[in-house]
Amino acid sequence: MIRYATPPVHPSSLHSRSWPLLLTAATISSSCRPKLAASSAPPPPTPRGLDGPSCSLDPTATGITGTRFDLCLPKLLADVCHAYQILKKGGLKDENIVVFMYDDIANNSENPRPGVIINNPHGDDVYQGVPKDYVGDAVTAENFYAVILGNKTAVKGGSGKVVDSGPNDHIFIYYTDHGGPGILGTPAGPYIYANDLNDVLRQKHAAGTYKSLVFYLEACESGSIFEGLLPEGLNIYATTAANAIENSWGTYCPGDNPTNSEAMFSCVMFDVHNLRTETLKQQYELVKKRTANDNGEYGSHVMQYGDVKLNTEALYLYIGTDPANDNLTFAVDNSLLPSSQAVNQRDADLLHFWHKFRKAAEGSDRKAEAQIQLAEAMAHRAHVDNSIKLIGKFLFGIEKSHEVMNYIQPTGKPLVEDWSCMKTMVRTFEACCGALSQYGMKHMRAFANICNKGVKIEAMTEASAQACTTFPSNPWSSLYRGFSA
């Protein structure tokens, strides 16, 4: 979701506006059901043998004089909806808020409260009134970039609203979704790659259309989006829910009320605070403390990138402030209890299917459906994992493949030197082996290392064809989802 709105009048902000951009891209359909009905799916390609490196799909195919702007991108739709409600209470106007969300949760048959979305077990409805600027297949990387840049002609679908900011404006971007090394998920079209996003941010700075920009990002390996890529001097401050090499963790899962990591990041970021006096740095330190590994077994390291000096600014400059909280004082104690359980975000779909299966009546269609969904998800994971391992062995040998494919760059260096190469390797893999999916995002470091080792496309194509002798036709197939790059 992207949002830009006029903040409450304050002596120090008479000549600036805030533009919040909120984005959530995760979908129920991405983990629970195929986007296309089985009857409308194209037939699977003819299985290939080991007689050649070519694969059946084309690997190059792709599917005041100032204002506050807010852009939010969701991993969890509920978090984006909650963020919107905070922004509205802060005095920001819908005309300055841009929201991206797939919007398949509120009225989904799996929702026990139709038309209602909550972001914690005891919370109120946060869905009511949320603008639907970009929903469904309009939630794409290209639309996200166009909205940030204020390029109305490049937007395809949606409301057409963009961040039409000026040199005195403040921009706030909140993105929550599935992620992996150097990559962020989108429900439609190719994923967001770190180099492309940072290029867009540099273009925005070169255009002189903001005073400062704050980017809150929560996803697995979210630090890799800015590590070695976001320089100082752009007046951009970014904070991430995890560093470049660790997972985020799901909370409020069935049977537990956990409060750690990624959901903790959201809960604290948009908790009840006096945003007129609380600074970005104070919020960062509080979130860092509450999501650290010593706050339970499943923590993560909250990070800062870019112009860290901006963290001395007050939060209200970017997201407004609720007058009802103006008398509150900043709380430094960790008042939220650690989680008794937490779930790797990539395992959330398995947990959903398992509880669906466990709770369904014996012999019911629902139980049979859940069993099939769980089996398909596990088979897809095994296929992706085994294919990547085989490719590594073909390229680097049995003894060296694990070390090469899992190599981690030194701190401060980006994931890969040649991003175009990495995208080509991903497309080649998916043309031969099917879509990576949100689960397969975790293997992006392997593709980066293949490029960093100088592997040629011909070698990658041959290795992929040998590793994947048949093309999958399950809901995670490239036939349904297209290419990730």
C-alpha positions as CSV (number, residue, x, y, z in Angstrom):
1,M,0.0,0.0,0.0
2,I,1.3,3.5,-0.8
3,R,-0.1,6.3,1.1
4,Y,0.5,10.1,0.9
5,A,-1.4,12.5,3.1
6,T,-1.4,15.9,4.6
7,P,-0.3,15.7,8.2
8,P,-1.8,17.6,11.1
9,V,-0.7,21.2,11.1
10,H,2.4,21.7,13.3
11,P,4.8,24.7,13.3
12,S,7.7,22.6,12.1
13,S,5.7,20.9,9.3
14,L,3.8,23.7,7.6
15,H,5.8,23.3,4.4
16,S,6.0,19.5,4.1
17,R,3.7,16.6,3.4
18,S,3.9,12.9,4.2
19,W,3.3,10.2,1.6
20,P,2.9,6.7,3.1
21,L,3.1,3.8,0.8
22,L,1.8,0.5,2.1
23,L,2.2,-2.8,0.3
24,T,1.2,-6.3,1.0
25,A,1.7,-8.9,-1.7
26,A,1.2,-12.3,0.1
27,T,-1.9,-14.2,-0.8
28,I,-3.9,-17.0,0.4
29,S,-3.9,-18.3,-3.1
30,S,-0.1,-18.4,-3.1
31,S,-0.1,-21.0,-0.3
32,C,-3.5,-22.6,-0.4
33,R,-4.8,-22.9,-3.9
34,P,-3.7,-22.4,-7.6
35,K,-4.5,-19.1,-9.3
36,L,-6.1,-21.0,-12.3
37,A,-8.8,-23.6,-12.0
38,A,-7.6,-27.0,-13.1
39,S,-10.0,-26.9,-16.1
40,S,-8.4,-23.8,-17.4
41,A,-4.8,-24.8,-17.1
42,P,-2.8,-25.5,-20.2
43,P,-1.6,-29.0,-20.7
44,P,1.8,-29.8,-19.2
45,P,4.8,-29.9,-21.5
46,T,6.0,-33.3,-22.8
47,P,8.5,-34.7,-20.3
48,R,12.1,-34.3,-21.4
49,G,14.9,-36.9,-21.3
50,L,18.6,-36.3,-20.8
51,D,19.4,-35.9,-24.5
52,G,19.9,-32.1,-24.6
53,P,20.1,-28.9,-22.6
54,S,17.0,-27.2,-24.0
55,C,13.9,-26.9,-21.9
56,S,10.3,-26.7,-23.0
57,L,9.7,-23.2,-21.8
58,D,11.5,-20.1,-23.0
59,P,13.7,-18.9,-20.1
60,T,13.6,-15.3,-21.4
61,A,9.8,-15.0,-21.1
62,T,8.3,-12.8,-18.3
63,G,5.3,-12.6,-17.5
64,I,1.9,23.2,3.2
65,T,4.3,22.9,0.2
66,G,5.2,19.4,1.2
67,T,3.3,16.1,1.8
68,R,3.7,12.8,3.6
69,F,3.5,9.8,1.3
70,D,3.0,6.3,2.6
71,L,3.5,3.1,0.7
72,C,2.8,-0.2,2.3
73,L,3.5,-3.7,0.7
74,P,2.2,-6.7,2.7
75,K,3.5,-10.0,3.5
76,L,0.4,-10.2,5.8
77,L,-2.6,-8.3,4.6
78,A,-3.7,-7.8,8.1
79,D,-0.5,-5.9,8.9
80,V,-1.0,-3.5,6.0
81,C,-4.7,-2.9,6.9
82,H,-3.6,-2.2,10.5
83,A,-0.9,0.2,9.3
84,Y,-3.6,2.0,7.2
85,Q,-5.8,2.5,10.3
86,I,-2.8,3.9,12.2
87,L,-2.1,6.4,9.4
88,K,-5.8,7.5,9.3
89,K,-5.8,8.1,13.0
90,G,-2.6,10.0,12.5
91,G,-4.4,12.5,10.3
92,L,-3.3,11.4,6.9
93,K,-5.7,11.6,4.0
94,D,-6.6,8.8,1.6
95,E,-5.5,11.0,-1.3
96,N,-2.0,10.7,-0.1
97,I,-2.1,7.0,0.8
98,V,-1.5,4.3,-1.8
99,V,-2.4,0.7,-0.9
100,F,-1.2,-2.5,-2.6
101,M,-2.9,-5.8,-1.4
102,Y,-4.0,-8.9,-3.2
103,D,-7.2,-8.8,-1.2
104,D,-8.2,-12.4,-1.1
105,I,-8.6,-12.9,2.6
106,A,-11.6,-10.9,3.9
107,N,-14.2,-12.8,1.8
108,N,-12.2,-16.1,1.5
109,S,-14.1,-19.3,2.3
110,E,-11.4,-20.1,4.9
111,N,-12.1,-16.9,6.8
112,P,-14.2,-17.7,9.9
113,R,-15.3,-14.0,10.1
114,P,-16.4,-13.1,6.5
115,G,-15.6,-9.5,5.6
116,V,-13.4,-9.0,8.7
117,I,-9.6,-9.0,9.0
118,I,-7.8,-8.8,12.4
119,N,-4.1,-8.6,13.0
120,N,-4.0,-10.1,16.5
121,P,-6.3,-12.6,18.2
122,H,-8.0,-9.9,20.3
123,G,-8.0,-7.1,17.7
124,D,-10.7,-5.2,16.0
125,D,-11.5,-5.3,12.3
126,V,-8.8,-3.5,10.4
127,Y,-10.2,-4.1,6.9
128,Q,-13.1,-1.7,6.9
129,G,-12.4,1.5,4.9
130,V,-9.0,0.4,3.5
131,P,-8.5,1.8,0.0
132,K,-8.1,-0.8,-2.8
133,D,-5.7,1.1,-5.0
134,Y,-3.9,-1.9,-6.4
135,V,-5.4,-5.4,-5.8
136,G,-5.2,-8.8,-7.4
137,D,-3.1,-9.0,-10.5
138,A,-2.3,-5.2,-10.3
139,V,0.0,-5.9,-7.4
140,T,3.2,-6.1,-9.5
141,A,6.7,-5.0,-9.2
142,E,6.4,-2.7,-12.2
143,N,3.3,-1.0,-10.7
144,F,5.2,-0.6,-7.4
145,Y,8.1,1.1,-9.1
146,A,5.8,3.3,-11.2
147,V,3.9,4.4,-8.1
148,I,7.1,5.3,-6.2
149,L,8.4,7.3,-9.2
150,G,5.0,9.1,-9.7
151,N,4.8,7.8,-13.2
152,K,1.1,7.6,-14.0
153,T,1.6,6.5,-17.6
154,A,3.5,3.4,-16.5
155,V,0.8,2.1,-14.2
156,K,-1.3,-0.8,-15.5
157,G,-4.6,-1.3,-13.8
158,G,-5.6,-0.2,-10.3
159,S,-6.7,3.3,-9.2
160,G,-3.8,5.0,-11.0
161,K,-2.8,6.8,-7.8
162,V,0.9,7.5,-7.6
163,V,3.3,9.2,-5.2
164,D,3.1,12.7,-6.8
165,S,5.5,14.1,-4.3
166,G,7.6,17.3,-4.2
167,P,11.0,18.4,-2.9
168,N,9.7,19.1,0.6
169,D,7.7,15.9,1.1
170,H,8.3,13.0,3.4
171,I,7.7,9.4,2.0
172,F,7.0,6.4,4.2
173,I,7.1,2.9,2.6
174,Y,6.0,-0.2,4.5
175,Y,6.5,-3.5,2.6
176,T,5.6,-6.9,4.2
177,D,5.7,-10.1,2.2
178,H,7.6,-13.3,1.6
179,G,11.2,-12.8,0.7
180,G,14.6,-14.5,0.1
181,P,18.2,-13.4,-0.5
182,G,17.9,-10.3,-2.8
183,I,14.3,-10.8,-3.6
184,L,10.8,-9.8,-2.4
185,G,7.6,-11.6,-3.4
186,T,4.7,-10.3,-5.5
187,P,1.5,-12.2,-6.2
188,A,1.6,-11.3,-9.9
189,G,4.4,-11.2,-12.4
190,P,8.2,-11.3,-11.7
191,Y,9.4,-10.7,-8.1
192,I,11.0,-7.5,-6.9
193,Y,14.8,-7.8,-7.1
194,A,17.1,-5.8,-4.8
195,N,19.0,-4.1,-7.6
196,D,15.9,-2.9,-9.4
197,L,14.3,-1.5,-6.2
198,N,17.5,0.4,-5.3
199,D,17.7,1.7,-8.8
200,V,14.2,3.1,-8.4
201,L,15.1,4.7,-5.1
202,R,18.1,6.4,-6.8
203,Q,15.9,7.6,-9.6
204,K,13.4,9.0,-7.1
205,H,16.3,10.9,-5.4
206,A,17.7,12.2,-8.7
207,A,14.3,13.6,-9.6
208,G,14.4,15.7,-6.4
209,T,10.8,14.8,-5.5
210,Y,11.2,14.2,-1.7
211,K,12.9,15.6,1.3
212,S,13.4,12.3,3.1
213,L,12.2,8.7,2.7
214,V,11.7,6.0,5.3
215,F,11.4,2.4,4.3
216,Y,10.2,-0.3,6.7
217,L,10.7,-3.8,5.3
218,E,9.7,-7.1,6.8
219,A,10.5,-10.4,5.0
220,C,12.9,-13.3,5.3
221,E,16.5,-12.2,4.6
222,S,15.1,-8.6,4.2
223,G,18.5,-7.1,5.0
224,S,19.8,-8.5,1.7
225,I,17.6,-6.0,-0.1
226,F,19.8,-3.1,1.0
227,E,23.1,-4.7,2.1
228,G,25.8,-3.2,-0.1
229,L,23.3,-1.6,-2.3
230,L,21.7,1.4,-0.5
231,P,24.3,4.1,-0.2
232,E,24.4,7.1,2.1
233,G,23.5,10.5,0.7
234,L,20.1,9.7,-0.8
235,N,18.2,10.9,2.4
236,I,16.7,7.4,2.7
237,Y,16.5,5.5,6.0
238,A,15.7,1.8,5.8
239,T,15.1,-0.6,8.6
240,T,14.5,-4.4,8.1
241,A,13.0,-7.1,10.3
242,A,15.9,-9.4,9.7
243,N,19.5,-9.3,8.5
244,A,20.7,-10.5,5.1
245,I,21.0,-14.2,6.0
246,E,18.2,-15.1,8.5
247,N,14.5,-16.0,8.3
248,S,11.5,-14.2,9.7
249,W,9.0,-16.0,11.9
250,G,5.2,-16.2,11.7
251,T,3.1,-15.5,14.8
252,Y,-0.5,-15.8,15.9
253,C,-0.6,-19.3,14.5
254,P,-3.3,-21.8,15.3
255,G,-3.0,-23.1,18.8
256,D,-0.6,-20.4,20.1
257,N,-0.4,-16.6,20.7
258,P,3.3,-16.1,19.8
259,T,4.6,-12.5,19.6
260,N,8.1,-12.7,18.1
261,S,10.1,-11.7,15.1
262,E,8.3,-10.5,11.9
263,A,4.9,-10.1,13.4
264,M,6.5,-8.5,16.5
265,F,8.2,-6.1,14.1
266,S,4.7,-5.1,12.8
267,C,3.1,-5.0,16.3
268,V,5.7,-2.7,17.7
269,M,6.1,-0.5,14.7
270,F,2.4,0.3,14.8
271,D,1.7,-0.1,18.5
272,V,0.2,2.7,20.6
273,H,2.8,5.4,20.9
274,N,3.2,9.2,21.1
275,L,4.5,9.6,17.6
276,R,5.0,13.3,18.0
277,T,7.9,12.8,20.4
278,E,9.1,9.2,19.6
279,T,11.9,9.1,17.1
280,L,12.8,6.6,14.4
281,K,15.8,5.6,16.5
282,Q,13.8,5.0,19.6
283,Q,11.4,2.8,17.7
284,Y,14.2,0.9,16.1
285,E,15.9,0.2,19.4
286,L,12.6,-1.0,20.9
287,V,11.9,-3.3,18.0
288,K,15.4,-4.5,17.9
289,K,15.2,-5.5,21.6
290,R,11.9,-7.3,21.2
291,T,12.8,-9.3,18.1
292,A,16.4,-10.2,19.1
293,N,17.4,-13.8,19.4
294,D,17.6,-13.6,23.2
295,N,13.9,-12.9,23.3
296,G,13.2,-16.5,22.5
297,E,14.5,-19.2,20.2
298,Y,13.1,-17.7,17.0
299,G,14.3,-14.1,17.0
300,S,15.9,-12.0,14.2
301,H,18.2,-9.1,14.0
302,V,16.5,-5.8,13.1
303,M,18.8,-3.8,10.9
304,Q,19.4,-0.2,9.7
305,Y,20.6,1.0,6.3
306,G,21.2,4.1,4.3
307,D,21.2,7.5,6.0
308,V,21.0,6.3,9.6
309,K,21.3,9.9,10.8
310,L,17.7,10.4,9.8
311,N,16.6,8.2,12.7
312,T,16.7,11.2,15.0
313,E,13.6,12.5,13.3
314,A,10.1,12.1,14.9
315,L,7.8,9.4,13.6
316,Y,4.9,11.8,13.1
317,L,6.7,13.5,10.2
318,Y,6.1,10.2,8.2
319,I,2.9,8.6,9.6
320,G,1.2,11.4,11.6
321,T,0.1,11.1,15.2
322,D,-3.1,10.3,17.0
323,P,-4.0,13.2,19.3
324,A,-5.3,10.6,21.8
325,N,-1.7,9.4,22.4
326,D,-0.1,12.8,22.7
327,N,0.3,12.5,26.5
328,L,1.9,9.0,26.4
329,T,5.6,8.6,27.3
330,F,8.0,6.4,25.5
331,A,8.2,2.9,27.0
332,V,11.6,1.2,26.8
333,D,10.7,-2.0,28.7
334,N,9.8,-5.2,26.9
335,S,6.2,-5.6,27.9
336,L,5.4,-8.3,25.3
337,L,5.9,-11.9,26.4
338,P,8.2,-14.1,24.3
339,S,6.6,-16.7,22.1
340,S,6.2,-20.3,23.2
341,Q,6.0,-21.2,19.6
342,A,6.9,-19.6,16.3
343,V,6.8,-20.8,12.7
344,N,9.2,-20.2,10.0
345,Q,7.3,-18.0,7.6
346,R,8.0,-20.5,4.7
347,D,6.3,-23.2,6.7
348,A,3.0,-21.3,7.3
349,D,1.2,-23.0,4.4
350,L,2.1,-26.4,5.8
351,L,0.8,-25.4,9.2
352,H,-2.4,-24.2,7.6
353,F,-3.0,-27.4,5.7
354,W,-2.2,-29.5,8.7
355,H,-4.7,-27.8,11.0
356,K,-7.3,-27.8,8.2
357,F,-6.8,-31.6,7.8
358,R,-6.8,-32.2,11.6
359,K,-10.0,-30.2,12.2
360,A,-12.0,-31.5,9.2
361,A,-14.5,-34.3,9.8
362,E,-13.4,-37.8,9.0
363,G,-14.4,-38.8,5.5
364,S,-15.3,-35.2,4.5
365,D,-14.4,-33.6,1.2
366,R,-12.6,-30.9,3.2
367,K,-10.3,-33.4,4.9
368,A,-9.5,-35.0,1.6
369,E,-8.8,-31.6,0.0
370,A,-6.5,-30.7,2.9
371,Q,-4.6,-34.0,2.6
372,I,-4.0,-33.4,-1.1
373,Q,-2.9,-29.8,-0.5
374,L,-0.5,-30.9,2.2
375,A,0.9,-33.7,0.0
376,E,1.3,-31.4,-3.0
377,A,3.1,-28.7,-1.0
378,M,5.5,-31.2,0.5
379,A,6.2,-32.8,-2.9
380,H,6.8,-29.4,-4.4
381,R,9.3,-28.5,-1.7
382,A,11.2,-31.8,-2.2
383,H,11.3,-31.2,-5.9
384,V,12.7,-27.7,-5.6
385,D,15.3,-28.7,-2.9
386,N,16.4,-31.8,-4.8
387,S,16.6,-30.0,-8.1
388,I,18.8,-27.3,-6.7
389,K,21.1,-29.8,-5.0
390,L,21.5,-31.8,-8.3
391,I,22.2,-28.7,-10.3
392,G,24.9,-27.8,-7.8
393,K,26.5,-31.2,-8.1
394,F,26.4,-31.1,-11.8
395,L,28.1,-27.7,-11.9
396,F,30.6,-27.9,-9.1
397,G,31.0,-31.6,-8.2
398,I,29.7,-33.6,-5.3
399,E,32.3,-32.5,-2.8
400,K,32.2,-28.8,-3.4
401,S,28.6,-28.1,-4.4
402,H,27.2,-27.5,-0.9
403,E,30.0,-25.1,0.0
404,V,29.7,-23.1,-3.2
405,M,26.0,-23.0,-3.4
406,N,25.6,-21.8,0.2
407,Y,28.5,-19.3,0.3
408,I,27.6,-16.1,2.2
409,Q,29.2,-12.8,1.0
410,P,31.1,-10.7,3.6
411,T,29.1,-8.1,5.5
412,G,28.6,-5.0,3.4
413,K,28.8,-6.7,0.0
414,P,25.7,-7.3,-2.1
415,L,24.4,-10.8,-2.8
416,V,25.6,-11.0,-6.4
417,E,27.8,-9.0,-8.7
418,D,25.8,-9.5,-11.9
419,W,22.0,-9.2,-11.2
420,S,21.1,-9.8,-14.8
421,C,23.0,-13.1,-14.7
422,M,21.1,-14.2,-11.6
423,K,17.7,-13.4,-13.2
424,T,18.7,-15.4,-16.2
425,M,19.7,-18.4,-14.1
426,V,16.4,-18.2,-12.3
427,R,14.5,-18.2,-15.5
428,T,16.5,-21.0,-16.9
429,F,15.8,-23.1,-13.8
430,E,12.1,-22.4,-13.9
431,A,11.9,-23.2,-17.6
432,C,13.2,-26.6,-16.9
433,C,12.1,-27.4,-13.3
434,G,9.0,-25.2,-12.7
435,A,8.4,-22.2,-10.5
436,L,10.4,-21.6,-7.4
437,S,7.4,-20.3,-5.5
438,Q,7.6,-18.5,-2.2
439,Y,9.2,-21.5,-0.6
440,G,11.9,-21.7,-3.3
441,M,12.9,-18.0,-2.6
442,K,15.3,-19.4,0.0
443,H,17.5,-20.8,-2.8
444,M,18.2,-17.4,-4.4
445,R,21.7,-17.3,-2.8
446,A,22.5,-20.5,-4.8
447,F,21.6,-18.7,-8.1
448,A,23.7,-15.8,-7.0
449,N,26.7,-18.0,-6.2
450,I,26.4,-19.7,-9.6
451,C,26.8,-16.3,-11.2
452,N,29.6,-15.3,-8.8
453,K,31.5,-18.4,-9.9
454,G,31.2,-17.4,-13.6
455,V,29.0,-20.3,-14.7
456,K,27.8,-19.8,-18.3
457,I,24.1,-20.0,-19.3
458,E,24.8,-23.0,-21.5
459,A,26.2,-25.0,-18.5
460,M,23.2,-23.9,-16.3
461,T,20.7,-24.9,-19.0
462,E,22.3,-28.4,-19.4
463,A,22.5,-28.9,-15.6
464,S,18.9,-27.9,-15.2
465,A,17.7,-30.2,-18.0
466,Q,19.6,-33.1,-16.4
467,A,18.2,-32.4,-12.9
468,C,14.6,-32.0,-14.0
469,T,13.7,-34.8,-16.4
470,T,9.9,-34.1,-16.1
471,F,8.1,-30.7,-15.9
472,P,5.8,-30.3,-12.9
473,S,2.1,-29.5,-13.5
474,N,1.1,-28.9,-9.9
475,P,-0.2,-25.5,-8.6
476,W,3.3,-24.2,-8.2
477,S,4.3,-24.9,-11.9
478,S,5.5,-22.1,-14.1
479,L,2.5,-22.9,-16.2
480,Y,0.4,-21.3,-13.6
481,R,2.6,-18.7,-12.0
482,G,4.9,-17.6,-14.8
483,F,8.5,-16.7,-14.1
484,S,10.0,-15.2,-11.0
485,A,12.4,-13.0,-13.0
